[in-house]
Amino acid sequence: MKKILLVEDDLTYSRIVKTFLEKNGFAVEASTKVKEAQNILNSGKFDLIIADFRLPDGTGMELLQWSKKEFPQTQVILITHYSDIRIAIKAMKLGAFEYITKPINPDELLATVNESLSSKSKAPEAISDEASPSKPNQKSGSSPSTNFYVAGTSPESEKLEKHIQLVAPTDLSVLILGETGTGKEFISRRIHEQSERRNGPFIAIDCGALPKDLAGSELFGHVKGAFTGALDNKTGHFEAAHGGTIFLDEVGNLSYEVQIQLLRAIQERTIRKIGGNKEININVRIIAATNENLLLQAGEGQFREDLYHRLNEFTLHAIPLRRRKEDLEIFAEHFLEESNQRMNKSVKGFTSEVWEIFLGYDWPGNLREFKNIIQRAVLLTTGPLVEKEALPADLNNPEFAFSSNRPSNTMNQAQDLPSPRDYKSQWIEQEKELIQQVLQDTKYNKSKTARILKMDRKTLYSKMEKYGLN
């Protein structure tokens, strides 16, 4: 019997979910706090963790990161409110198998649990001390199931495709900028497949999911005995990508020390394994991606400016889904076909009401959110067409269509708080207005503006570029 650890602080909700899973043949142990869950995991073996995002002493994200380090083969499903969609997407990038939203649909929960447990036995294939160029490691949680790519028909999409075709045959390093879920890895694969390196390996690394103390070993490898736990020689991702392309997603999350090693690898085209003294020649093309402002981070000392310029020989901008509504139908058809195959169903399409909702929604989670919405809808659909009842309640309510902080329809409504992203958005807007006001008051004297705002000129220039105030 498969063992599940359920971490949920709402006791009523926990009891309902626990009873439902037990009736379906699972052994379930319940917990209400992160620390308590960690103690339970340390004292017994579990096949699956189901954790709510908001917990009394922390978050489900913290438990996810800890469990992936301590018990990497144990799958994690995160429970979120629908207004936490960006958090849920980040959780999947950090290794969560899937997220489900409150109020929980029993069929969706059971299907997700069964799928996570059946895929668990396949997980070791993706974890190897020796990464093979013919079987490159994929980053956890966000690897595309196929090389499906939509060039698109909107003017912005056509411009992006034109730039991809221009840069692909070269060996320039490319920096892809864009929001979470906009398909930056798909763009990088497209570049690789259109390049002279198409027959070489393509290795995608999520830098945000790399443990800080092991990032150097993962990227550059290590020799036996280099540190505690280094029981054998390890080939790093750069060496495994020889002759091909390496994709560094969320590159801004790398520590300063690893940034130095990466800069040296780019400049000298050689690497040295952790604990080793032999220089290894590498022949790789580097494509990096981020949803952060690396130039701003450079101005604040968080990212090396020389590395930024090395990575940014050519810039591409991934397009948010809200700005490429013309392409929704193509994506929907693909995700529908993929979901039918995954769930052994034969849903034919979507009603006009559903399309109206799709076209009116702003898709803050972009393609990842769209894909997950369609998967959920296919699961819940019993007829030939997806109807609006199969969509999350918040999604098909028009008054929430353009709200980035939609209230949740859950038992825990009193405990809800705006997401960290919403607080950050408010802070960014206030900072922009303040800088703009001081610039106007000083007649755009940047030295005086920097003194009044108590920041150096370099930081001011970075913020002006970030907010389009030049």
Buried (B, 14 or more C-beta within 10 A) or exposed (E): EBBBBBBBBBEEBBEBBBEBBEEEEBEBBBBBBBBBBBEBBEEEEBBBBBBBBBBEEBBBBBBBBBBBEEBEEBBBBBBBBBBBBBBBBBBBBBBBBBBBBBBBBEEBBBBBBEBBBEEBEEBEEEEEEEBEBEEBBBBBBBEEEEEBBBBBEBEBBEBBBEBBEEBBEBEBBBBBBBBBBBBBBBBBBBBBBBBEBEEBBBBBBBBBBBEEEBBBBBBBBBBEEBEEEBEEBBBBBBBBBBEBBBBBBBBBBBBEEBBBBBBBBBEEEEBBBBBBEEEBEBEBBBBBBBBBBBBBBBBBEEBBBEBBBBBBBBEBBBBBBBBBBEBBBBBBEBBBBBBBEBBEEEBEEBBEBBBBBBEEBBBBBBBBBBBBBBBBBBBBBEEEBBBBEBBBBBBBBEEBBEEBBBBBBBEBEEEBEEBEBBEEBEEEEEBBEEBBEBBEEBEEEEEBBBBBBEBEEBBBBBBBBBBEBE
